[in-house]
Amino acid sequence: MSSIVFHGTIAHSLEPSDLIILENALLVVDSNGIIAHLIENTPRSSVPSVLSSLNLSPAPAPEAVRLLPRGSLLIPGFVDTHNHAPQWAQRGLGQSMHILDWLDRVTFPNEARFADPTYARRVYTSCVDGFLRQGVTTASYYGSLHAEATNILADICLAKGQRAFVGKCNMDRNAPAYYRDASVEASLEDTEKCIAHIRKIDPEGRLLKHVLTPRFAITCDPALLEGLGKIAAANPDLPIQTHFNEAEQEMAFTRELFPQFGGSEADLYRHYGLLNERSILAHCCHMTEYEISVLKELECGVAHCPVSNMTVGGGFMAAPVRYFLKRGIKVGLGTDSGGGFSSSILDAMRQALVASNAREVMSQGEDKGLDIREIFYLATLGGARVCCLDDKIGNFKVGKEFDALVIDANAPGVMTMLEDEDSTRTIFDKFIMTGDDRNIKEVYVRGRSVKV
Ligand SMILES: Nc1nc2[nH]cnc2c(=O)[nH]1
């Protein structure tokens, strides 16, 4: 791969409220896909001389020097901290149903189809292409329970160049006989097979990791949770993901199944060794102060999925994101596609804004709504932190890997039109609030162009 140089407007986050927009910035990506230089205040006329003073070896080819026009922005790639790849073909179905009914009537019959590897390959190819097209450079995927299909998903992510966590879903009870693991042992063995497969195809873990994926406590026998906890302890490189305090119907059934934890999912998952800094907890809508303090103490991350929280699951659920941020808890965004009807992180950002306004009302003004800087942070650096990947991605700090999107605010589509007097911040806001995949012109992961 040869080096690439971008000159133009670059936006990234350093912290939730610290949005940096640099005009006339020069960003150099080396031939390994690493950000080698980020130089501010470089007039376009001096790009050649600045580049030659850097003595890049090899020197970038003239066509590798990209001069971005007005209306273009370079931003970090989006991180989707929670989605279900086998639900790609069911997005939008069963909206307004309560969570356990939706699983039984819509999701389990659909996911059971992934026993067929040909079907899995077809849907997963479309899924990974679709996420890349929408700028999702990193995704944390739940697979179905099938090891073969899960390995196919990992193969596709690697071939297409998407950074991904890929997890075989563990579920051996409270699911129909046609769609559950045959036994605790079979579920754990299949998990080990999937871990080994990813280590074989991506030995250095450049793009892929297996993610331990107990669907949620309801579908896991205690012995299965225990076995997964042991795998987590023996493999400190592996992330863990599960659904956490998502909806009242789910929480009530969990309480019935595990009365010894007094209704605390934090105590439940902690007991089985599944809560640590690598845990990605989807939803976290209904949280006690005690549970929030456990998440803080154990450095778990939250995948906030506002689109699905307000459509599937039952009721209107808005996680207390402002409060999580105040408490220093890691938060990123998840599409939860297909519980979420949209697979767009831009939609998740906008819905996070709406949900935070609801929380402001619910908290009598205590927890202020989020602003655009903060929702952009959640979609980029926040997500990278949740995935413990912030040493590699999330913004354009020198030394990080180049996962990025080239945005064209003038692309044909329905984004708010630009006006001559628009500042770069105005253009940025217009894209975040009204742009879509038509405005995402190029997508890079580790310096490789991956948009389909
Ligand atoms: N949103 C959502 N919640 C779940 N809880 C258990 N499984 C699921 C799922 O597939 N989607």
The ligand as a Tripos MOL2 file, in Angstrom:
@<TRIPOS>MOLECULE
LIG
   11    12     1     0     0
SMALL
NO_CHARGES

@<TRIPOS>ATOM
      1 N1        -32.4200   -5.6700   21.0720 N.pl3     1 LIG1
      2 C1        -32.2020   -6.9690   21.2900 C.ar      1 LIG1
      3 N2        -32.2740   -7.4260   22.5320 N.ar      1 LIG1
      4 C2        -32.0340   -8.7310   22.7460 C.ar      1 LIG1
      5 N3        -32.0020   -9.4260   23.8870 N.ar      1 LIG1
      6 C3        -31.6860  -10.6950   23.5520 C.ar      1 LIG1
      7 N4        -31.5160  -10.8200   22.2390 N.ar      1 LIG1
      8 C4        -31.7190   -9.6190   21.7130 C.ar      1 LIG1
      9 C5        -31.6690   -9.1130   20.3760 C.ar      1 LIG1
     10 O1        -31.4250   -9.8140   19.4090 O.2       1 LIG1
     11 N5        -31.9230   -7.7800   20.2360 N.ar      1 LIG1
@<TRIPOS>BOND
     1     1     2 1
     2     2     3 ar
     3     2    11 ar
     4     3     4 ar
     5     4     5 ar
     6     4     8 ar
     7     5     6 ar
     8     6     7 ar
     9     7     8 ar
    10     8     9 ar
    11     9    10 2
    12     9    11 ar
@<TRIPOS>SUBSTRUCTURE
     1 LIG1         1 GROUP 0 **** ****
